[in-house]
Amino acid sequence: MMVPVRCFTCGKVVGEYWEEYKARAANEEGDEDPEKVLDELGVERQCCRRMLVSHKDLVDIVAPYQ
């Protein structure tokens, strides 16, 4: 569904990084390394990285059934 606003483990705000991470990690000119993108965004903790790397946006798939 929607990207979580905060990390489930430590509580740091990670929702603000989602749009830029998504745009840079899956851009059309060639995919940037997700590790490099997260380093440049300042997401250092492994738990916070997990929140962004493992998120799957399902809003478009679920929306027709509501």
C-alpha positions in Angstrom: 0.0 0.0 0.0 1.4 3.4 1.0 5.0 3.6 2.2 5.2 3.7 6.0 5.9 7.1 7.4 8.2 5.8 10.1 10.5 2.9 10.4 8.8 0.1 12.3 11.9 -0.7 14.4 13.5 2.7 15.4 10.8 5.2 14.6 12.8 7.4 12.3 10.8 9.2 9.6 11.5 7.4 6.3 8.4 8.4 4.3 10.0 11.6 3.1 12.7 9.7 1.2 10.4 7.4 -0.8 9.6 9.6 -3.8 13.3 10.4 -4.5 14.4 6.9 -3.8 11.8 5.4 -6.2 12.7 7.9 -8.9 16.4 7.4 -8.7 16.5 3.6 -8.1 14.2 2.9 -11.1 15.0 5.7 -13.5 14.8 5.2 -17.3 18.4 6.2 -18.1 19.8 3.3 -16.1 19.2 2.1 -12.7 21.3 3.6 -9.9 22.5 1.3 -7.2 20.0 1.4 -4.3 22.9 1.3 -1.8 24.4 4.5 -3.3 21.0 6.2 -3.4 20.3 5.5 0.2 23.8 6.6 1.2 23.3 9.9 -0.6 19.8 10.4 1.0 21.4 9.9 4.4 19.5 6.7 5.3 22.2 4.9 7.3 20.4 2.4 9.6 19.7 -1.1 8.2 16.2 -1.1 9.6 15.4 2.1 7.8 16.9 0.9 4.6 14.8 -2.2 4.8 11.7 -0.1 4.9 12.5 1.5 1.6 14.1 -1.4 -0.2 11.4 -3.9 0.6 8.4 -1.7 0.0 6.1 -2.7 -2.9 3.6 -0.1 -4.0 0.3 -1.9 -4.4 -2.1 1.1 -4.5 -2.8 0.8 -8.2 -3.5 -3.0 -7.9 -5.8 -2.8 -4.9 -7.7 0.5 -5.7 -10.2 -1.0 -8.2 -11.5 -3.4 -5.5 -12.5 -0.7 -3.0 
